[in-house]
Amino acid sequence: MVLGGHTANICAIATSGSRIITGSWDHTARVWEKGDCVQILEGHSNAVWAVLELTDGTILTGSADKSIFRWRHGAVMQRYMDHTDCVRSLVQLNDHLFASCSNDETLRIWSIETGECKRVMHGHTAFVYTLAALGYGNEQQLVSGGEDRTVRVWKDDQCEQSIALPAVSVWSIAAMPSGDIVCAASDAKVRIFTRDPNRVASNEVLEAFERENSNFAMSKQTVGGGKGIDTESLPGPERLNQPGDKNGQTIMIKQDRGVFAYHWDGTSFEWKCIGEVVDSQGSQSKTVYNGKEYDYVFDVELENGRPLKLPYNVNENPYAAANRFVEIHNLPSYHIEEIASFLIKNTEGIQLSQQGGPSDPLTGAHRYIPETGPAAPGA
C-alpha cells in the first residue's frame, strides 16, 4: 500500500505492532494503522526528525525546533526543552528514561514522566545524527554517531570507546542482539564492529580499515574550527609517546610528510592515525560573494535553466549550507540532498589514494573492532 498525506520529505519512521509512525519536514508526525492515518501530531514549528513509541503507548517526536514532545491520543502531554539545536534521534532506555542526540553535539538522558534532563554527555565535536541502545551482558550502553566521523560507545555517561571511520559522516547506527554495532556512513559502506573474538575480521580486513583511516584527508579549516592551524606550533612525533587525556581525543602531529591527525583509543591505549590534515582547495584564494569571503562559489543551474550562485566554506556542514541555499532561493526541499552531495563531492569530502592523489570523494574482548567482511558467493 501507499500511505499518502505528508506534504514534504518523510525523514523518520518507527513501527509498533500494526502501527506506523512517521515524521516529516512538513512539521508533523502521523500515526498510521492498516493504511489509514489515525492521528496527525501537529505542534512542532520545524521538521520532525525523530519518532519513537514508548512502551506505555505514548509517542515521542524530536524536531529541528530543538524540542521533544510526548503525545497521548494526539495531544501533547509533555515537553523536553534543553537541547540547543535540532534533535536527531531518540531511544528508550527503560520504563522511566529515554535518550536523545542533537546537532548541539550532545547526548541527553531524560525522565519520561517529569521531562527533566537528568544527564548531559559531551564528547562529539560535531552534529550527532544517530543513537542506539546496546544491551551487552548485564549492562546497557549507548552508541552514537555523527558528523565528526566517529562512532562512540557510552557507559555511565562517559565515552568508553571512540571509533573513527574514513567517511565524512556516520548517518545511522543499529545495535544487534549479539552486541555487534552496525554503522552506515557517507562513503557508501556499512561496517560491523564486534567484541566477540570469534567474529573479528581477518588481519587483511583490519589493515585495510586502518589504511583507509590514515589516508583520509581533512581540511585545516575544518579541524581548526574554521580558523586554520599554525603548523609551526604543532608537536612532533614524540608527542605520540604520551597517552591521551580522554577516549576519542584528537591531536595533530607535524611529521616530515605533513600534518596528520591522531585519535586516542582508550581501550587499546594507543594513538591511531585518522588522516592527513591538508589545506582546503579554496583556502589559498577566497572568493567574495555578496560582501562575504567564501572558499568556494559554485555556479549552479537547475532544471529551469536559471543560473544561481552557491557559496560554501569548508568548515560548514554541507547539509546546513544546502538548506540555506534552498531557503534563500525558495526552492523545493528535495534539492537539499542533491546540493549537499554536490558539495561533498567537490570540496573537502576527499580521501587520498595510496599514491597520494585524490580518489572518488563519495565513494580485545572489551573493544569494538571490525567484524569479518561479507562471505564469498555460495558460502
N, C-alpha and C positions, 0 to 999 in steps of 0.2 A: 504494500500500500504506500501511498504518498501522503505525508502529513503537511498540509499547506496552511499558512496563517501568518507566520512571521513575515516581516516586511524588509528585513535586512539579513546579513550573514548570520548563520547559526554557528556559534563558536564553542558551545558547551552542551554536553548530553550526559544523562545518567539514567539508569534503569532500576526499577524495584518491582519485582513480580511482573504484573502486566502493565505497569505504569512506565511511561517515558517522560522525562523532564528535560526541557531544552532551554538554553539561554542564547540570547541574540544581541546583535548590535542595535536592534530596534528598541533597546532599553527594557525589554520584558523577558520574563521566563514563562513557559507554558507547560502545563501538565496534560498528558495525553493518555487516554485509555481506550483500547480497542479501536484505534484510529480516530477517535474524537477528541477535540480539545475541550477538556472539562474545567480547566482553570487558566486564566490569564493573570499572571502576577505582575501588576503594574505598581511602580513606586520609585524605582531607581531613575536617576537623571542621566545615566550614561549606559554604555554597553554592559550586558551581563556576561561576564567571562567564566563564571564557575557556578555549577549547580550540584546539590547533594541532598539526598533524602536521608534523614536521620532514622535511627532505629525506632523512635517513638512516632514515626509517620509525619513529622514536621519536615519542612524543606528549607535548606539554606541556599541563598544566592549571593555571590560575590560580584562586585561591579567595578567598572572603571571610575565610578564616582567615589571610590575609596571606602565604600561601606559594605557591610554584610547584613542581610536581612534574614530573619527566621519567620516562616509563614506557616499558618494553620488554616485550612479551609479557605485559602485565597486571601487571607488578611495578614498583615504584618503584626507579629506578636513580640518581636524583639529586634533590637538594632545593636550592631557591634561596630564601633566607630573609630578605633585608634589607628588604623593604617593611614599613612600619609600619601599613598599613591594607589594605583589600580590594584585590585585584588584579583589574583590569577588562578588560584587553586584552593580546594577545601578537602579536608579528610577528617572523618570521625575517629577519635581515639578510644573512647569508652562511652558509657551512658551519660557522663557528665561533662566531657571535654571534647573539643574539636580543634583542629589546627588550620591555619591559613598561611599563604605566602603572597608576596606582593612585589610590585615594581619598586617599592621603597627599600628593597634589599633585605627584608626581614622575614622571619617566620614568627607567628604568634600563636599562643595557646589560649583558648577562650573557655570560660564557663558557659555551657549551653543555657543554663537556667537564668543566670544573673546578667549575662552579657559582659561580664568583667574580663579584661585581658589579664590573664594570670602571669604569663611569662613572654618575654621577647627574646628571640635568638638571632644573634648577629654573626656574620661570617662571610656571606656572599658579598661581592663587590659590584654587583650589577643587578638588573631585574631578575627576580626569581619567578619562573614560569610554571613550575610543576612540583607536585608534592605527593608522596605516597607513605602509607603506614606499613612498617615492616615488622612482622612478628617473627622474632628469631629466638629460639629457646624459650625461656620464661620471661624474656624482656621484649618490650615493644619499643621500636625505634622509628624515627622519621627519616625519609630520604628526600632530598630536594635537588633541583637542577635549574639552570638559568643561563643568562647572557654572559656570565663570567667564565663559561666553558667548563664549569665544574659540576660534578655530582657529589653531594655531601651527605654523609651519614651522621645522624644526631642521636646522642644518648644523654639523658639527664640534662637537656638544654645546652649541651656542649657538642661542638663538631668533633666527632670521633675519627672520621676519615674524610679526606677530600681527594677526589679522583679527577684529574684534568683530562679532558678529551680534546683531540685535534679537530675542533669544529668551532664555528662562530658562536653557536647557541646549543644548549640542551633544551629541547622543546617538550619532551614528555618522558615520564618515568613510571614504571609499573613494578610492584613488588610481587614476586611469585610465592606460592605456598612453600616452596623448597627453601626460601630465604634468599634466592637469587634476585638480582636487580636488573631490569631491562631498561635500556636507555635509547631514546630516539633523538638524533642530533641533526644539525643543519648540513652535515656533509653527506647526507643520503644513506647513512649507515645506522643499523641497530646493533648495539653491543650489549652483551650479557656479562655481568660480573657475579662471581660466586665466592663463598667462603669454604665450600666443600673441596678439599684437595683432590677428590676423585673426579671432579668436573673441570679442573683447571686446564686452560688451553696449553697446547704444546709450546715448547720454547720458541719455535719459529713464529707462532702467532703472537706471543708475548713480546718478542723482539721487534716484530713489525709494528705493534702498538706503540712501544716506546719510541721507535724511529719516526712514526707519524707525528707524535707529540713534539719531538725535538726538532722536526722540520717545519713545524707550524710557525708562521710569521705573524707578529703583532706590531702595530704601529707605535712609535714612541709617543705620539699624541694620545692614543687610547690608553696605553699603560700609565702614562704620566698624568692622567686625568685631564687631558686637553691642554696641558701646559708644556708638554715636551719634557725632555730629560737632559740634564747636564751629564754627559757621558764621562767627562773628566773626573767627576767626583765619585764615580761608582767604584765599589771594591773589586779586587781581582779574584782569581780562582781560590785563593787561600781562605776566602770567606766561607767556602763550602765545607771547610773543616769544622765549622762551628754549627751546632744544632739550631734548628728553627725555634722561634718563640712560641708558636702555636701551629696546630694542624691546619694545612692549607695556606700558610704564609707564602707569599711570593716575593722574591728578591731579584734584582738584576745584577749580573756579573759581567764585567768588562774582560774580554778574552782577546787573544791575538786575531781570531776570526771575526770579531764583532761583539755586540752586546747580546747576551742570552738571558732569558727568564728561567728561574728555577722555582719549583713548588715543593714545599716541605711535606713529606709524607710521615706523619707522626706514628704510624703503625709499623713501618719498616725502618724508621729513624734514618732517613736519607733524603738528600735533595735530588729531585728529578727534573731534568731539563724539559721545559714545555714550549720551547720555541725561541727563535731569534727575534730580537726587537729591532725593527727597521724603520727608516724614515718613511713617512707616508708619501704616496706618489704626488700629492698635491702640496706638500709642506714647503717645498723649495720656492714656490711662487704662488702666493694666494691670489684668488680672483675676487674682485669686488663686484657685488651684485646688490642693488638696492641699498647702497651705503654700507654694506657689511662685507667682511672678508670671509671667503669660503675656500676649502681645499679643492672643491670641485663645483663647477656649474655646468650641468649637462643640458643639452638640447633634447627635448622630448617631444615627439609628435604622436598624438593619439589618433583614434580611428577616424575622427572627422577632419584630420589634416591640420588641426590647429597647433602651431608650434608653441611650446612652453619652456620656461627655464626651471631646472630642478637643481637648487643649491644644496650642498651637503658638506659637512665637516666629518672627518674620520672618527672623532670622539663621540659622535652621535649614535644613538640606536637607530638602525636603518628603518625599523618599523615606525618609530616616532617621527622620523623625517618624512616618510611616505604619508603618514596620517596628516601631518601638517600641510604637505603639498596638496593632498586631496581636499582638505578643508578650505585652503586659500582659493583654489580654483573651482570649488563647488562641483567636484567630480563624484561619480558613483563610488561607493565604498569598495566595490570589488577590485578597484585599481590598486588598493593598498598592497596586497600580496605581490602583485606584478611589479610595482615600483620598488618595494623593499628587496625583492630578489635581484632586480637590476642593480641596485646599489651594492648589494653584497658581492655580486659577480664582478663589478667594475671598480671596486675600491679596495678595502682592506681585508676582505674575506678570502685571503690567498694562502696557499701553502707553498713551501719551497720544495722543488723536486730534489732527487739525490744529487744532481749536478748543480743545484743552486738556482735554477731557472724557475719561472712561475709555471704552475700546472693549473688544472681546472679548479676555479675557486669555489665551486658549489659542491663541485663534486668531492704462607701464613694462614692459620685456621681462623684468625680474628681479623683478617684483612680481605677486602674485596679485590679480586684480580680477574682479568678477562677469562670468560669461560671458553671452552673449545669452540672452534668455528663450525659452520654447517657441515653435516655429513656428506660424504660423496654420494652421487646418484646411486640409488639402489641399496644404500647402506641401511 
